[in-house]
Amino acid sequence: MGQRGPRPVPAALKVLAGNPGRRPIQGDGRGGRLRRGRPDRPPELTAEAAAEWDRVATELEAVGTLAVADRGILAAYCLAVADMLAAMDEINRAGRFVDEPVQSSKGEIVGTRIREHPAVKLLNQATTRVSRLADALGLTPSSRSRTEVPEPPSREGGNRMQELRERVEAARAQGSG
């Protein structure tokens, strides 16, 4: 059984959001950062997994969420995607159902029965792995919504509090001058 409740928010996100819960923030707000950058691609990856590595690593690096230490989990994700694609190819080639021979008690084939292709089970397992690993890497919409860094309010975008402060300061400056 997994942990209960929502995932904890990293201290850095709490600091960026202005600590909305007003609870004490543990640590310095940096959250034990890892060295950012693209890890070396494992040479053992299949062609499909290597292509997925290049695609996903480029995206994660562009948004600044990829760390050198992410090599293992990214490789596991890419291998799961390759397994999922291989299972899909097999199902597309052979069909979702296959004929299975039926034997008599003497070992003679007496007919066939329709059975789900074994690749369907492999596809379901790979899809589950892809989903879990994508969530851990921040590649799903729900995981991105939990970890997105809020944009700082723009000066010209109408930060109401900042505008009020500036007007009060201007009024005070006029009153004392």
C-alpha positions in Angstrom: 0.0 0.0 0.0 1.4 3.4 -0.9 1.6 6.5 1.1 -1.7 8.2 2.0 -2.7 11.7 1.1 -1.3 14.1 -1.4 2.4 14.0 -2.2 4.5 16.4 -0.2 5.3 19.7 -1.9 9.0 20.3 -2.2 10.3 23.1 0.0 11.5 25.1 -3.0 8.0 25.2 -4.4 6.7 26.3 -1.0 9.2 29.2 -1.0 8.3 30.2 -4.6 4.6 30.2 -3.8 5.2 32.4 -0.7 4.5 29.6 1.8 0.7 29.7 1.5 0.2 27.3 4.4 2.2 29.5 6.7 3.8 26.3 8.2 7.5 26.2 9.0 9.5 25.1 6.0 12.0 22.4 6.7 15.6 22.9 5.4 16.8 25.8 3.3 14.1 25.6 0.7 16.5 24.1 -1.9 15.4 20.5 -1.2 18.8 18.8 -1.7 19.2 19.6 -5.3 20.9 17.3 -7.7 23.3 18.3 -10.4 21.1 19.3 -13.4 21.9 18.0 -16.9 21.4 15.2 -19.3 22.8 11.8 -18.1 24.7 9.6 -20.5 22.4 7.3 -22.5 23.0 3.6 -21.6 24.4 1.8 -24.7 22.3 -1.3 -23.9 19.0 0.4 -24.9 17.2 -1.0 -27.9 16.7 1.3 -30.9 13.1 2.1 -29.8 14.2 2.8 -26.2 17.1 5.0 -27.4 14.7 7.0 -29.6 12.4 7.5 -26.6 15.4 8.5 -24.5 16.4 11.2 -26.9 12.9 12.5 -27.2 12.1 12.6 -23.5 15.6 13.7 -22.3 15.4 16.7 -24.6 12.0 17.8 -23.2 13.0 17.3 -19.5 16.3 19.1 -20.1 14.5 22.0 -21.8 12.2 22.6 -18.7 15.1 22.1 -16.3 13.8 19.0 -14.5 16.4 16.5 -15.6 19.2 15.6 -13.3 22.3 13.5 -14.0 21.1 11.1 -11.3 17.9 10.4 -13.3 19.7 7.9 -15.6 18.2 4.8 -14.1 14.6 5.8 -13.9 14.7 7.4 -17.4 16.3 4.2 -18.8 13.5 2.1 -17.1 10.9 4.4 -18.6 12.4 4.1 -22.1 12.6 0.3 -21.8 9.0 0.1 -20.7 7.9 2.3 -23.7 9.9 0.0 -26.0 8.2 -3.1 -24.5 4.8 -1.4 -24.9 5.5 -0.7 -28.6 6.8 -4.2 -29.2 3.7 -5.7 -27.7 1.5 -3.4 -29.8 3.4 -4.4 -32.9 2.8 -8.1 -32.2 -0.9 -7.6 -31.5 -1.2 -5.6 -34.7 0.6 -8.3 -36.6 -1.1 -11.4 -35.2 -4.4 -10.0 -33.9 -5.7 -9.7 -30.3 -6.9 -13.3 -30.3 -5.2 -16.5 -31.5 -6.3 -20.0 -32.1 -5.0 -22.5 -29.5 -5.0 -26.2 -30.2 -7.1 -28.4 -27.9 -5.7 -31.8 -27.2 -7.5 -34.9 -26.0 -6.4 -36.9 -23.0 -4.3 -39.0 -25.4 -2.5 -36.0 -26.7 -4.2 -35.8 -30.0 -5.3 -32.4 -31.4 -9.1 -32.5 -31.6 -9.8 -28.9 -32.4 -8.9 -25.3 -31.6 -10.2 -22.6 -29.3 -9.9 -18.9 -29.4 -7.7 -17.4 -26.7 -6.4 -13.9 -26.0 -2.9 -13.3 -27.5 -0.2 -13.4 -24.7 1.1 -10.1 -26.0 -2.1 -8.4 -24.6 -0.9 -9.2 -21.1 2.6 -7.9 -21.8 1.0 -4.7 -23.3 -1.0 -4.2 -20.1 2.0 -4.7 -17.9 4.2 -2.4 -20.0 1.5 0.3 -20.0 1.3 0.2 -16.3 5.1 0.5 -16.0 5.1 3.4 -18.4 2.3 5.2 -16.5 4.1 4.8 -13.1 7.5 5.8 -14.4 6.1 8.7 -16.5 4.4 10.0 -13.3 7.7 9.8 -11.4 9.5 11.7 -14.1 6.8 14.4 -14.3 5.6 13.4 -17.8 1.9 13.2 -17.0 -0.5 16.1 -16.8 -1.3 15.3 -13.2 2.3 15.0 -12.1 3.1 18.3 -13.8 0.3 20.0 -12.0 1.7 18.8 -8.7 5.2 20.1 -9.4 4.7 23.1 -11.6 6.6 26.2 -10.5 4.2 29.1 -10.4 5.1 32.0 -12.7 6.0 35.1 -10.8 3.5 37.9 -11.3 4.5 40.3 -14.1 4.9 44.0 -13.4 2.6 45.0 -16.2 0.2 42.0 -15.7 -1.7 43.8 -12.9 -0.2 42.7 -9.6 -2.8 44.4 -7.5 -0.8 44.4 -4.3 2.3 45.9 -5.9 0.2 48.6 -7.6 -1.4 49.6 -4.3 2.0 49.7 -2.6 3.4 52.0 -5.4 0.3 54.3 -5.1 0.7 54.6 -1.3 4.4 55.3 -1.7 3.7 57.9 -4.3 1.1 59.6 -2.1 3.5 59.6 0.9 6.2 61.1 -1.3 3.9 63.9 -2.5 2.7 64.6 1.1 6.2 65.0 2.5 7.5 67.1 -0.4 
